[in-house]
């Protein structure tokens, strides 16, 4: 490629997104794309933090789309094309809704972008863009459209370091990944469909080299930072090496409870803490065994056939907390087995266990097993007028919103925040953290809870405004 392009890469976001002006995480996907074709000029736009301008010069526009920003992204793409620019769309929502996305773009990227982006740019320079560029584990029928497809998911070794320096603002958290893929395949989740059901692991040294370049906090964006039995050895080795770096860098991530039920998993948790782990977002999904079984989530809870669901979840949470880790519990409420009491019972569970409560109404995303099942049963609704596209047989929109607002009010009131912070501080002291670490981590816990409360209330307001329309 001899011609140097001016490329605008946009992370789309709606004005009512609850993360707007609050999201502390650097969107690393744009920086990764720039790293695999670094010979061009890039301009990044993170719409969670900055206003968008159409008039800045560009030869090509790439738009990354999450579910919450689909409408915004489509409008952006339509306007750019009216102005005569070529638009490429990608991201999780585009991968789930490719044919609708193609109505608004010149080409659509499905799945992982690192190996697709250089091909897209080469085709653009030849004035020969295909309609779809696919790097996905799922079978894709092009229905007569022109397609480029990678036959297998790529190996993760040898990836260039993301060009984070192209961002114009500083984020609280850098982002890095060590693995992709998830074998669990919860029915509401798109991770297995995007990244496959088999774990792919980056070489440890390449992950560590990226971490060495970070000056502050970072977010390890693996689907579970504790891994599963097949990857415990990898994470044990990785965290052991990270813990030996000259500078301690605190980090956060997401994880499952099952590692706390396994001896090797417990070792991984301990090593992760020594490597700097301070906070986890944990997908606990439900306290109901039947809901966990139906959704496919039960295998990630560490619950055996004859064990009490709630007591086992409590034991696993306690083990993780006893290592000095702050936890938020994420619950998907809205399956047919749930009712108004489910919200109260789940909130009381969170309060007892001193974890941050994050409740999300169940939504069926295109490409997931839940969507396919409910679509075949004729049970999906228009989420333009409902809270989500999964109407509940027992609860109205108003009942669900009232319950969510109750959780936000009680769970993120000052009294509860102080109560959880004091509990966490006590755990840190018992874990024999250095005094300066206790102070630092306690302040982090306090601020994280305040910010999470703002985000939860913002999302509730967004949903209430939506059903008023």
Backbone torsions as a table, in degrees:
resi	resn	phi	psi	omega
1	UNK	NA	109.3	-178.7
2	UNK	-87.3	-30.3	-176.0
3	UNK	-81.9	131.7	177.6
4	UNK	-92.9	119.1	-176.0
5	UNK	-91.2	151.0	167.0
6	UNK	-97.7	112.3	-171.8
7	UNK	-117.5	128.1	174.3
8	UNK	-102.1	123.3	177.0
9	UNK	-112.4	125.7	-171.7
10	UNK	-120.6	128.4	165.9
11	UNK	-93.5	106.9	-173.6
12	UNK	-76.4	149.5	177.6
13	UNK	-160.0	140.7	177.5
14	UNK	-78.2	157.4	-179.5
15	UNK	-64.9	-24.6	-178.7
16	UNK	-95.8	9.4	179.0
17	UNK	-62.0	127.2	-178.4
18	UNK	-64.4	-14.6	177.4
19	UNK	-88.7	-5.2	-178.0
20	UNK	-61.2	127.5	-176.7
21	UNK	63.1	16.1	178.6
22	UNK	-129.9	-20.4	-173.8
23	UNK	-68.1	116.3	-176.6
24	UNK	-88.3	-1.6	-171.1
25	UNK	-98.4	129.1	176.0
26	UNK	-66.4	126.3	178.2
27	UNK	-74.4	93.3	-168.9
28	UNK	-72.1	-18.5	-176.3
29	UNK	-59.2	-41.3	179.5
30	UNK	-65.1	-40.6	-178.9
31	UNK	-67.3	-31.1	177.4
32	UNK	-68.8	-42.8	178.1
33	UNK	-58.9	-44.1	179.7
34	UNK	-63.2	-29.0	-177.3
35	UNK	-75.4	-25.2	-177.0
36	UNK	-88.9	-10.1	172.9
37	UNK	-141.0	67.1	-168.7
38	UNK	-76.7	-5.4	-175.8
39	UNK	-76.1	-7.0	-178.6
40	UNK	-100.1	168.1	176.3
41	UNK	-93.9	129.6	-176.3
42	UNK	-118.9	144.9	172.9
43	UNK	-128.9	117.3	-178.2
44	UNK	-94.4	140.6	173.8
45	UNK	-129.3	114.6	175.3
46	UNK	-102.5	101.8	-173.6
47	UNK	-72.5	-6.6	171.3
48	UNK	-73.3	-18.6	-175.3
49	UNK	-124.8	-17.5	-175.0
50	UNK	-138.4	150.3	176.6
51	UNK	-72.5	147.9	-177.4
52	UNK	-92.9	140.1	177.1
53	UNK	-124.5	128.4	-179.2
54	UNK	-78.2	-23.3	-166.7
55	UNK	-83.8	-9.8	178.3
56	UNK	-65.2	139.9	-172.2
57	UNK	-67.6	144.2	177.8
58	UNK	-161.7	145.6	171.3
59	UNK	-91.0	-24.8	-172.5
60	UNK	-152.2	141.9	179.2
61	UNK	-122.2	128.1	173.9
62	UNK	-113.4	132.1	-177.3
63	UNK	-122.5	122.6	176.3
64	UNK	-95.2	133.0	-168.6
65	UNK	-126.4	123.2	167.5
66	UNK	-98.3	167.2	-176.9
67	UNK	-57.1	-41.7	-175.4
68	UNK	-68.4	-12.9	-174.8
69	UNK	-117.1	15.3	-174.9
70	UNK	-60.3	-48.4	-178.3
71	UNK	-61.6	-44.5	178.3
72	UNK	-59.9	-45.1	-177.8
73	UNK	-63.8	-41.5	179.5
74	UNK	-63.9	-41.2	178.3
75	UNK	-64.0	-42.2	176.6
76	UNK	-59.1	-48.8	-177.4
77	UNK	-60.7	-43.3	179.8
78	UNK	-60.6	-42.0	-178.4
79	UNK	-67.4	-41.9	179.0
80	UNK	-63.3	-39.4	-179.6
81	UNK	-69.4	-33.1	174.4
82	UNK	-60.8	-30.8	-179.3
83	UNK	-86.0	4.9	174.1
84	UNK	88.7	11.0	-178.9
85	UNK	-95.0	150.8	176.3
86	UNK	-83.5	133.2	-177.1
87	UNK	-120.7	128.9	173.4
88	UNK	-111.8	131.9	179.5
89	UNK	-117.3	142.1	177.2
90	UNK	-153.9	-172.2	-178.3
91	UNK	107.5	171.6	-173.8
92	UNK	-58.3	-43.3	-176.8
93	UNK	-70.6	-36.2	176.8
94	UNK	-64.7	-39.6	177.8
95	UNK	-63.2	-31.4	179.3
96	UNK	-83.3	-21.8	-174.0
97	UNK	-136.4	58.5	-168.8
98	UNK	-68.9	-38.0	-174.5
99	UNK	-73.6	-36.5	174.7
100	UNK	-66.6	-38.1	179.3
101	UNK	-64.0	-36.9	-178.2
102	UNK	-64.5	-22.2	176.6
103	UNK	-65.8	-19.0	-175.2
104	UNK	-113.6	-2.5	-174.3
105	UNK	-132.7	161.3	173.3
106	UNK	-79.0	-29.2	177.9
107	UNK	-154.9	154.7	-176.7
108	UNK	-127.3	132.2	175.2
109	UNK	-101.3	129.6	-177.5
110	UNK	-115.3	123.3	177.9
111	UNK	90.5	-147.3	-174.4
112	UNK	-74.0	137.6	-170.0
113	UNK	-98.8	-14.6	-171.5
114	UNK	-58.4	-42.1	-178.7
115	UNK	-86.4	-18.2	-178.7
116	UNK	-84.0	-35.7	-171.5
117	UNK	-58.9	-47.1	177.8
118	UNK	-60.3	-34.6	179.2
119	UNK	-68.8	-41.8	178.5
120	UNK	-60.1	-45.4	-178.9
121	UNK	-66.1	-38.9	178.0
122	UNK	-63.0	-44.1	178.2
123	UNK	-64.8	-37.8	178.1
124	UNK	-61.1	-44.6	-179.2
125	UNK	-66.5	-26.8	177.1
126	UNK	-87.7	-0.2	-176.1
127	UNK	57.6	43.1	-175.4
128	UNK	-141.1	48.9	179.4
129	UNK	-65.8	136.2	170.3
130	UNK	-88.1	168.9	-176.1
131	UNK	-77.3	-44.3	-176.8
132	UNK	-125.6	138.5	172.9
133	UNK	-122.5	118.6	-166.4
134	UNK	-122.4	126.8	169.9
135	UNK	-135.9	83.2	-170.0
136	UNK	-147.4	149.3	177.1
137	UNK	-75.2	-16.5	-176.6
138	UNK	-85.1	144.7	175.2
139	UNK	-65.6	135.6	-177.6
140	UNK	-126.2	120.8	176.9
141	UNK	-94.1	116.3	-174.8
142	UNK	-78.0	-12.8	176.8
143	UNK	52.6	41.3	176.1
144	UNK	91.1	-9.7	177.0
145	UNK	-76.7	157.5	177.7
146	UNK	-76.5	138.1	-171.5
147	UNK	-141.3	143.0	165.1
148	UNK	-115.2	129.4	-177.4
149	UNK	-135.9	133.2	169.2
150	UNK	-82.5	133.1	-173.3
151	UNK	-74.2	-20.5	179.8
152	UNK	-145.4	158.3	177.0
153	UNK	-68.8	139.8	-172.5
154	UNK	-75.3	153.9	168.9
155	UNK	-65.5	147.0	-175.1
156	UNK	-95.5	7.1	-179.8
157	UNK	-84.4	150.8	174.3
158	UNK	77.1	13.7	178.3
159	UNK	-69.8	137.9	177.3
160	UNK	-69.5	156.2	179.2
161	UNK	-68.9	132.8	-179.5
162	UNK	-57.1	141.0	-176.5
163	UNK	-86.2	70.1	-177.8
164	UNK	-66.0	-23.4	-176.4
165	UNK	-66.7	-11.7	-179.4
166	UNK	-79.1	-13.1	175.9
167	UNK	-72.0	143.3	-177.2
168	UNK	-90.4	-6.3	179.1
169	UNK	-127.6	162.3	178.2
170	UNK	-98.7	131.5	178.4
171	UNK	-100.3	156.0	178.2
172	UNK	-66.9	-39.4	-176.1
173	UNK	-120.1	126.8	162.4
174	UNK	-73.7	166.7	178.6
175	UNK	-130.5	143.2	179.6
176	UNK	-152.7	153.6	176.9
177	UNK	-128.4	150.6	177.4
178	UNK	-113.8	-22.3	-178.5
179	UNK	-148.0	162.6	171.7
180	UNK	-137.6	152.8	178.9
181	UNK	106.5	155.6	177.3
182	UNK	-155.7	124.4	-178.7
183	UNK	-84.2	-5.3	-171.9
184	UNK	-76.7	-45.9	177.0
185	UNK	58.8	57.1	171.9
186	UNK	-56.5	144.6	-170.5
187	UNK	-66.8	-22.8	-178.6
188	UNK	-93.9	-2.8	-170.2
189	UNK	-106.4	144.4	-178.1
190	UNK	-103.3	2.2	-173.5
191	UNK	-60.8	-47.2	-178.8
192	UNK	-63.3	-36.0	178.5
193	UNK	-70.0	-28.9	-179.6
194	UNK	-85.9	-43.0	-170.2
195	UNK	-116.7	0.3	177.0
196	UNK	94.3	164.9	-177.7
197	UNK	-98.0	3.7	177.3
198	UNK	-115.1	137.7	179.3
199	UNK	-71.0	133.8	168.1
200	UNK	-115.4	133.3	-171.9
201	UNK	-115.8	136.8	173.5
202	UNK	-79.6	148.9	173.6
203	UNK	-56.6	135.3	-175.0
204	UNK	-56.1	-43.7	-175.7
205	UNK	-64.3	-33.0	178.7
206	UNK	-68.5	-38.1	175.7
207	UNK	-64.2	-46.0	-177.1
208	UNK	-65.3	-37.4	178.2
209	UNK	-61.1	-38.6	176.8
210	UNK	-66.2	-44.3	-178.3
211	UNK	-61.6	-36.5	178.5
212	UNK	-59.3	-26.9	-177.4
213	UNK	-81.8	-8.8	-178.2
214	UNK	-82.2	141.0	179.1
215	UNK	-99.1	-18.8	-177.4
216	UNK	-136.1	-141.5	-179.3
217	UNK	-65.7	155.5	169.7
218	UNK	-143.5	161.6	-178.9
219	UNK	-117.0	117.2	174.6
220	UNK	-85.7	110.8	-167.0
221	UNK	-92.5	22.8	173.7
222	UNK	-62.6	154.3	-178.4
223	UNK	-61.4	-37.9	168.5
224	UNK	-142.1	121.9	-174.5
225	UNK	-75.7	-5.5	174.1
226	UNK	-95.6	-10.9	-178.7
227	UNK	70.1	-164.6	177.3
228	UNK	-129.4	172.7	-176.5
229	UNK	-48.5	-36.3	-177.5
230	UNK	-71.3	-16.8	-177.7
231	UNK	-118.6	6.0	-179.0
232	UNK	-56.8	-42.1	-178.7
233	UNK	-62.1	-38.8	179.2
234	UNK	-61.8	-49.7	-177.2
235	UNK	-68.8	-35.0	175.8
236	UNK	-59.4	-44.8	-179.9
237	UNK	-67.9	-44.0	-179.0
238	UNK	-60.3	-49.4	-176.6
239	UNK	-69.8	-31.4	176.5
240	UNK	-62.7	-41.2	179.0
241	UNK	-70.6	-39.1	178.8
242	UNK	-63.9	-39.2	-178.0
243	UNK	-65.1	-18.2	-178.7
244	UNK	-94.0	1.0	176.8
245	UNK	-65.4	152.3	-176.7
246	UNK	-62.0	-37.6	-177.1
247	UNK	-110.6	131.8	176.0
248	UNK	-79.1	127.2	175.6
249	UNK	-119.1	116.2	179.8
250	UNK	-72.0	145.0	-177.8
251	UNK	-144.1	165.6	-178.3
252	UNK	-132.1	168.5	179.7
253	UNK	-172.2	-170.2	174.7
254	UNK	-122.9	151.6	-174.0
255	UNK	-157.3	169.6	174.8
256	UNK	-105.8	163.6	-178.9
257	UNK	-79.8	-19.0	-168.9
258	UNK	-63.2	-27.8	-178.9
259	UNK	-61.3	-29.6	-179.4
260	UNK	-71.6	-10.8	179.0
261	UNK	-97.5	1.2	-174.5
262	UNK	-123.8	136.7	-177.2
263	UNK	-60.1	-44.5	178.4
264	UNK	-68.7	-37.2	176.9
265	UNK	-61.8	-39.0	177.0
266	UNK	-62.8	-36.3	176.5
267	UNK	-65.1	-39.3	177.6
268	UNK	-61.1	-43.8	-179.8
269	UNK	-59.6	-46.2	178.8
270	UNK	-61.4	-42.5	178.7
271	UNK	-66.2	-37.3	179.5
272	UNK	-61.6	-41.0	178.6
273	UNK	-63.9	-43.6	178.3
274	UNK	-63.3	-26.6	178.8
275	UNK	-83.6	-2.9	174.9
276	UNK	116.3	2.3	-179.1
277	UNK	-64.9	129.4	179.8
278	UNK	-126.7	-18.4	-176.2
279	UNK	-149.1	142.7	179.1
280	UNK	-131.9	135.0	164.6
281	UNK	-93.8	118.7	-172.9
282	UNK	-116.6	121.9	177.5
283	UNK	-77.4	95.5	-179.4
284	UNK	-93.6	-21.3	168.1
285	UNK	67.2	-56.7	-174.9
286	UNK	-162.5	157.3	172.4
287	UNK	-98.5	0.8	-176.2
288	UNK	-98.4	119.5	-178.7
289	UNK	-57.3	-40.6	-177.4
290	UNK	-65.9	-40.0	177.5
291	UNK	-65.1	-42.5	178.8
292	UNK	-61.5	-39.5	179.5
293	UNK	-68.5	-44.8	-178.4
294	UNK	-63.8	-39.1	-177.3
295	UNK	-81.0	-13.0	-177.7
296	UNK	84.2	8.7	-174.9
297	UNK	-85.9	-12.6	-169.4
298	UNK	-64.3	-29.2	-177.4
299	UNK	-68.1	-20.2	-178.9
300	UNK	-94.3	6.2	179.9
301	UNK	-96.1	-13.3	-178.4
302	UNK	74.4	33.3	-176.9
303	UNK	-107.6	124.4	175.8
304	UNK	-84.1	166.9	-171.5
305	UNK	-55.7	-40.9	-173.7
306	UNK	-98.1	9.3	-176.3
307	UNK	-93.6	146.8	175.9
308	UNK	-71.0	127.0	-174.0
309	UNK	-58.9	-53.2	-173.6
310	UNK	-67.7	-43.2	-178.8
311	UNK	-64.9	-37.4	179.5
312	UNK	-70.5	-40.3	177.2
313	UNK	-61.9	-40.6	178.2
314	UNK	-61.6	-44.1	-179.4
315	UNK	-62.3	-41.6	179.5
316	UNK	-66.5	-40.6	177.9
317	UNK	-62.9	-44.4	-178.8
318	UNK	-60.5	-41.1	179.9
319	UNK	-60.2	-45.1	-178.3
320	UNK	-66.9	-43.3	178.1
321	UNK	-63.0	-35.3	-179.2
322	UNK	-66.8	-12.7	174.7
323	UNK	-88.1	-1.9	180.0
324	UNK	88.4	32.5	-178.3
325	UNK	-107.8	127.6	173.6
326	UNK	-76.1	138.8	-174.4
327	UNK	-128.6	138.0	162.7
328	UNK	-112.4	136.9	179.4
329	UNK	-102.5	121.6	-177.8
330	UNK	-103.3	122.6	-175.7
331	UNK	-123.3	131.4	175.9
332	UNK	-97.5	105.1	-175.0
333	UNK	-112.6	131.5	-179.7
334	UNK	144.6	7.0	172.0
335	UNK	-70.9	161.9	-174.8
336	UNK	-61.8	-21.8	178.3
337	UNK	-79.7	-9.1	-179.7
338	UNK	-87.3	158.4	177.2
339	UNK	-151.0	178.0	-178.8
340	UNK	-54.7	-31.9	179.2
341	UNK	-67.5	-23.6	-179.8
342	UNK	-59.8	-41.5	179.1
343	UNK	-61.5	-46.5	-178.2
344	UNK	-65.1	-45.3	-178.5
345	UNK	-63.5	-41.5	-178.9
346	UNK	-70.1	-38.5	176.9
347	UNK	-63.0	-43.8	179.5
348	UNK	-62.8	-34.5	174.8
349	UNK	-61.3	-47.4	179.6
350	UNK	-62.6	-41.2	-179.3
351	UNK	-65.2	-44.6	178.8
352	UNK	-60.0	-41.3	-176.0
353	UNK	-86.8	-2.6	177.5
354	UNK	57.2	47.4	173.8
355	UNK	-115.7	151.6	178.1
356	UNK	-70.2	127.1	-179.8
357	UNK	-86.3	125.6	175.0
358	UNK	-129.1	107.2	-177.5
359	UNK	-107.6	131.6	177.5
360	UNK	-126.1	130.3	174.9
361	UNK	-61.8	141.0	-178.8
362	UNK	-62.2	130.8	174.4
363	UNK	-129.4	139.7	179.4
364	UNK	-96.5	109.7	179.1
365	UNK	-87.6	140.5	178.2
366	UNK	-56.5	139.6	-179.5
367	UNK	94.2	-11.3	179.0
368	UNK	-93.4	160.6	178.3
369	UNK	-63.1	-35.5	179.5
370	UNK	-63.2	-44.7	179.1
371	UNK	-60.9	-47.6	-177.8
372	UNK	-61.4	-39.9	-179.5
373	UNK	-67.6	-49.1	-177.3
374	UNK	-68.7	-33.1	177.4
375	UNK	-64.4	-44.5	-179.9
376	UNK	-65.7	-27.2	179.7
377	UNK	-90.3	-0.8	-180.0
378	UNK	67.1	34.5	-172.5
379	UNK	-111.8	10.0	177.3
380	UNK	-90.2	149.8	179.6
381	UNK	-123.6	177.3	177.1
382	UNK	-80.7	111.1	-178.2
383	UNK	-80.9	7.9	171.2
384	UNK	-75.0	-20.6	179.5
385	UNK	-119.9	-12.5	177.2
386	UNK	-109.2	167.9	178.9
387	UNK	-60.5	-45.4	173.5
388	UNK	-138.7	-177.0	179.1
389	UNK	-87.0	9.0	178.5
390	UNK	-114.9	91.4	179.1
391	UNK	-67.4	142.1	-178.2
392	UNK	-94.5	136.2	-176.9
393	UNK	-68.8	-19.8	-176.1
394	UNK	-116.0	-23.9	-173.1
395	UNK	-113.8	136.0	175.6
396	UNK	-83.1	166.7	175.4
397	UNK	-54.8	-43.3	-177.3
398	UNK	-65.4	-39.5	178.2
399	UNK	-63.7	-42.5	-179.8
400	UNK	-65.1	-45.7	179.5
401	UNK	-63.1	-41.7	178.8
402	UNK	-59.6	-42.3	179.4
403	UNK	-65.4	-42.6	179.3
404	UNK	-64.1	-39.4	179.2
405	UNK	-69.2	-33.5	174.5
406	UNK	-62.6	-44.1	179.7
407	UNK	-62.5	-43.1	-179.9
408	UNK	-64.6	-42.7	-178.0
409	UNK	-66.0	-47.0	-178.1
410	UNK	-77.1	-45.3	-173.0
411	UNK	-71.2	-23.7	-177.9
412	UNK	-122.9	24.6	169.3
413	UNK	-72.2	159.0	-176.2
414	UNK	-58.0	-40.6	-178.3
415	UNK	-60.0	-45.1	-179.2
416	UNK	-68.9	-39.2	178.8
417	UNK	-61.2	-45.2	179.1
418	UNK	-65.1	-40.2	179.5
419	UNK	-60.7	-46.1	179.4
420	UNK	-68.2	-38.5	-179.3
421	UNK	-63.3	-43.2	178.8
422	UNK	-63.8	-40.3	177.7
423	UNK	-60.7	-47.4	-178.9
424	UNK	-64.5	-42.0	178.5
425	UNK	-59.1	-41.5	177.8
426	UNK	-62.2	-39.0	177.1
427	UNK	-63.4	-41.3	-179.8
428	UNK	-63.3	-40.5	179.0
429	UNK	-65.1	-43.1	-179.7
430	UNK	-67.8	-25.8	176.7
431	UNK	-80.6	3.2	176.5
432	UNK	61.7	39.6	171.0
433	UNK	-67.4	151.9	174.8
434	UNK	-64.0	149.1	-178.3
435	UNK	-51.4	-42.1	-178.8
436	UNK	-67.1	-32.2	176.9
437	UNK	-70.4	-39.2	177.7
438	UNK	-59.9	-46.1	-179.9
439	UNK	-63.2	-47.6	-178.0
440	UNK	-61.4	-49.1	-176.4
441	UNK	-69.6	-33.7	178.1
442	UNK	-66.6	-43.3	176.2
443	UNK	-62.4	-41.0	177.2
444	UNK	-59.0	-44.9	-179.8
445	UNK	-61.1	-44.1	179.7
446	UNK	-61.6	-49.2	-177.6
447	UNK	-67.7	-36.5	179.2
448	UNK	-62.8	-41.4	179.2
449	UNK	-66.7	-40.7	178.1
450	UNK	-61.8	-45.4	-179.4
451	UNK	-67.4	-38.7	178.7
452	UNK	-64.0	-39.2	176.7
453	UNK	-60.8	-41.2	178.1
454	UNK	-62.6	-42.0	-179.2
455	UNK	-67.8	-43.4	179.7
456	UNK	-62.4	-45.9	178.9
457	UNK	-65.2	-37.1	177.7
458	UNK	-62.9	-40.6	178.2
459	UNK	-67.2	-40.0	176.9
460	UNK	-61.4	-42.7	178.3
461	UNK	-63.0	-39.9	178.5
462	UNK	-60.8	-44.2	-179.4
463	UNK	-67.4	-39.1	179.4
464	UNK	-65.5	-42.9	177.9
465	UNK	-63.3	-33.2	-178.9
466	UNK	-64.1	-44.9	-175.8
467	UNK	-80.9	-9.7	175.0
468	UNK	-79.0	-23.2	-175.9
469	UNK	-65.1	NA	NA
